[in-house]
Amino acid sequence: MDTKTSFIWFLLTLSLTTLQHTLGQAGKSVFNQLSASDRTLIIKKMDSLVVKKMQQYKVIGASIALVDDQSIIWTKGFGFTDPAKSRRVDEQTLFSTQSISKTYTTTAFLMEVQKGTYALDDKVIRYHPDLSVKSRYGKAEEKKITFRHLLSHRAGFCQEAPIGNNYDTVHCSFDQHIASINGSWQRFGVNQFYSYSNIGPDLAGYVLAKKAAIPVADYLKKNLLIPLGMINSTYNQQEAYQFTNIAQGCYGDNVLKRTYIGDVAAGGALRQCG
């Protein structure tokens, strides 16, 4: 998801959050408490807001879901899946969610915490003994890192792993991506600062998949996406590219070549709006 599309999502989220706080019902379903005419007006205004912002920021296509508590109130596709405008976006169009994938991966891990499989303050090296880092902040820093540090971006890692990162054009497996972390340098000491990193969620996802003895994409599909009813969402990029109704990445009017995201657990999820 690029900055422009993220901005549209932010506007919609802010609109509903403002509505909830105005009614004094934050965290509860409020939409159905409104009159039918007010509900219609809100959706109409959001519809026009999305169209306006897409025109302003030259967004080719977007898919929107407005959610109130546990209910989907409204879904709609806008624009097209590619610059050639060969197919319209609808509620079933598959979009890459990029770093929103971290939310799903973290949810899957916390489900295992609830089951007692792991504790947030367990040391990661207990489950991934090969983990090693170089550090200016002391010896054996990797032995201090917990899952809590990984999932809260406080392990001190750089933003990207050496291989399979957002700036790496060489396709690699998830295992190769994880292996490249070993021997890399920390940016900060463990728990010293918040430092956003794709490495933390990837390591958490790797531990989940390693214990289950299945690929990380399969683990997250089986244990999170399918139970949530997200049957057409996936972390498997090969599977995603088999869809004909998928938004194509582009830069301006240029369609990008098919790419494969190395940091699967941190940024590899693709999902539909409906």
C-alpha positions in Angstrom: 0.0 0.0 0.0 1.5 3.4 -1.0 1.3 6.6 0.9 -1.6 7.9 -1.1 -3.8 4.9 -0.5 -2.8 4.8 3.2 -4.0 8.4 3.5 -7.4 7.4 2.2 -7.6 4.6 4.8 -6.6 7.1 7.5 -9.3 9.5 6.5 -12.0 6.7 6.7 -10.7 5.4 10.0 -10.6 8.9 11.4 -14.1 9.6 10.3 -15.6 6.6 12.1 -13.5 7.1 15.2 -14.7 10.8 15.4 -18.2 9.6 15.0 -17.8 7.0 17.8 -16.3 9.6 20.2 -19.0 12.1 19.3 -21.7 9.7 20.4 -19.7 8.6 23.5 -19.6 5.0 22.4 -16.0 4.4 21.4 -15.4 0.7 21.1 -19.1 -0.2 20.6 -21.3 -0.4 17.6 -22.7 3.1 16.9 -23.6 3.1 13.3 -26.9 1.3 13.7 -28.0 3.8 16.4 -28.1 6.5 13.7 -31.2 7.2 11.6 -31.4 5.6 8.1 -31.0 9.0 6.5 -27.8 9.8 8.6 -26.3 6.4 7.7 -27.0 7.1 4.0 -25.5 10.5 4.3 -22.3 9.3 6.0 -21.7 6.7 3.3 -22.4 9.2 0.5 -19.9 11.7 2.0 -17.3 9.0 2.4 -17.8 7.8 -1.2 -17.3 11.3 -2.5 -14.3 11.8 -0.2 -12.5 8.8 -1.6 -13.2 9.8 -5.2 -11.9 13.3 -4.5 -8.7 12.1 -2.8 -8.0 9.6 -5.5 -8.3 12.4 -8.1 -6.1 14.7 -6.0 -3.3 12.2 -5.4 -3.7 10.3 -8.7 -4.5 7.0 -7.1 -5.5 4.5 -9.8 -7.5 2.1 -7.7 -8.6 1.5 -4.1 -10.9 -0.8 -2.2 -12.7 0.4 0.9 -14.3 -1.4 3.9 -16.0 0.6 6.6 -16.2 -1.4 9.8 -18.1 -0.6 13.0 -17.3 -3.0 15.9 -17.9 -6.5 14.4 -19.9 -5.4 11.4 -18.9 -4.5 7.9 -21.1 -1.5 7.0 -20.0 -0.7 3.6 -17.6 -2.0 1.0 -16.8 -0.6 -2.5 -14.1 -0.7 -5.1 -12.9 2.5 -6.8 -11.0 3.0 -10.0 -9.0 0.3 -11.8 -6.5 -2.4 -11.1 -3.9 -1.1 -13.6 -3.0 2.1 -15.5 -4.4 0.7 -18.7 -7.8 0.6 -17.0 -8.4 -3.0 -18.2 -10.4 -4.0 -15.1 -12.4 -2.2 -12.5 -11.6 -2.6 -8.8 -14.3 -4.2 -6.8 -14.7 -5.6 -3.3 -13.0 -8.9 -4.3 -9.9 -7.2 -5.8 -6.7 -8.5 -4.1 -4.4 -5.8 -2.8 -1.0 -6.1 -1.2 -1.3 -4.9 2.4 2.4 -4.4 2.9 3.2 -3.6 6.6 -0.3 -4.1 7.7 0.8 -7.8 7.4 2.6 -7.2 10.7 -0.7 -6.8 12.5 -1.9 -10.2 11.2 1.4 -11.9 12.1 1.4 -10.4 15.5 -2.2 -11.5 16.1 -1.2 -15.1 15.1 1.7 -15.0 17.6 -0.5 -13.7 20.4 -3.0 -16.5 19.8 -0.2 -18.9 20.6 0.7 -16.9 23.7 -2.9 -17.3 24.8 -2.6 -21.0 24.3 0.6 -21.1 26.5 2.8 -22.2 23.6 5.0 -19.1 24.1 5.3 -16.2 26.5 6.0 -12.7 25.3 9.1 -12.5 27.6 10.5 -15.8 26.4 14.0 -15.4 24.9 13.9 -15.8 21.1 17.2 -17.7 21.1 15.5 -20.5 23.0 13.4 -21.3 19.9 15.9 -20.0 17.3 19.4 -21.0 18.6 21.1 -19.9 15.4 20.3 -16.2 16.0 23.4 -14.0 16.3 24.0 -10.3 15.9 27.0 -8.0 16.0 26.7 -5.1 18.4 28.5 -2.1 19.8 26.4 -2.4 23.0 27.7 -5.5 24.6 28.4 -9.2 24.0 25.7 -11.7 23.2 22.9 -9.1 22.7 20.9 -11.8 20.9 20.5 -13.6 24.2 18.6 -10.7 25.6 16.0 -10.4 22.8 12.4 -11.5 23.7 9.3 -11.9 21.6 8.0 -8.7 23.2 11.1 -6.9 21.9 10.5 -8.3 18.4 6.8 -7.4 18.2 7.2 -3.9 19.7 10.3 -2.9 17.5 12.6 -2.7 20.5 15.1 -5.5 19.7 17.6 -2.9 18.3 17.6 -4.3 14.7 18.0 -2.3 11.6 14.9 -1.8 9.5 15.8 -4.4 6.9 17.6 -7.8 6.8 20.6 -8.0 4.5 18.8 -10.3 2.0 15.2 -10.2 0.9 14.6 -6.6 2.0 12.6 -3.8 0.4 15.7 -2.6 -1.5 16.9 -6.0 -2.7 16.0 -7.1 -6.2 17.3 -10.7 -5.8 14.5 -13.2 -5.2 15.2 -15.4 -2.1 13.4 -17.9 0.1 12.1 -16.9 3.5 14.6 -19.2 5.1 17.4 -17.4 3.3 16.0 -14.1 4.3 16.0 -15.2 8.0 19.5 -16.7 7.8 20.9 -13.4 6.5 20.0 -11.8 9.8 22.7 -13.8 11.6 25.9 -11.7 11.9 24.1 -8.4 11.0 24.7 -5.3 13.1 22.3 -4.0 15.6 21.3 -0.3 15.3 20.7 0.0 19.0 21.0 -2.1 22.2 18.1 -4.3 23.1 15.2 -2.3 24.5 17.2 0.9 24.3 14.9 2.6 21.8 11.9 2.0 19.6 13.3 1.3 16.2 11.0 0.2 13.4 12.1 -3.0 11.8 10.7 -5.7 9.5 13.1 -8.2 11.1 11.1 -8.6 14.4 7.8 -9.8 12.9 9.7 -12.0 10.5 11.5 -13.7 13.3 8.3 -14.3 15.2 6.7 -15.7 12.1 9.7 -17.9 11.4 9.5 -19.4 14.9 5.7 -20.1 14.5 6.3 -21.8 11.2 9.4 -23.7 12.3 7.5 -25.3 15.2 4.6 -26.3 12.9 7.1 -27.6 10.3 5.3 -25.8 7.5 6.1 -22.6 5.4 5.2 -19.4 7.2 2.6 -18.5 4.5 0.8 -21.8 5.1 0.9 -21.4 8.8 -0.6 -17.9 8.7 -3.3 -19.0 6.2 -4.2 -22.1 8.2 -4.1 -20.6 11.7 -5.3 -17.1 11.2 -6.8 -16.2 7.8 -9.1 -19.2 7.3 -10.5 -19.2 10.9 -11.3 -15.5 10.4 -13.1 -16.2 7.2 -10.5 -14.5 5.0 -10.3 -17.5 2.7 -9.1 -15.5 -0.4 -6.4 -13.6 1.6 -3.0 -15.1 1.5 0.7 -14.6 2.3 1.6 -16.9 -0.6 2.6 -14.6 -3.5 2.6 -17.4 -6.0 -1.0 -18.1 -5.1 -1.9 -14.4 -5.2 -0.5 -14.0 -8.8 -2.9 -16.7 -9.9 -5.8 -14.3 -9.2 -7.0 -12.4 -12.3 -8.6 -9.8 -10.0 -5.4 -8.4 -8.4 -4.2 -4.8 -8.2 -1.0 -4.3 -10.1 1.8 -2.3 -8.6 2.7 0.8 -10.6 4.8 3.9 -10.5 3.0 6.6 -12.3 1.7 5.0 -15.5 4.3 2.3 -15.5 3.3 -1.2 -14.3 6.0 -2.7 -12.1 7.3 -6.1 -12.8 6.0 -9.0 -10.7 7.9 -8.9 -7.5 8.2 -11.3 -4.6 8.5 -10.0 -1.0 11.2 -11.6 1.0 10.0 -10.4 4.4 6.9 -12.5 4.1 5.6 -12.3 7.7 6.3 -8.5 8.0 5.0 -7.4 4.6 3.7 -10.3 2.4 0.0 -10.4 3.1 -2.5 -9.8 0.2 -6.2 -9.5 1.0 -9.6 -8.5 -0.3 -11.8 -5.8 1.0 -15.0 -7.8 1.0 
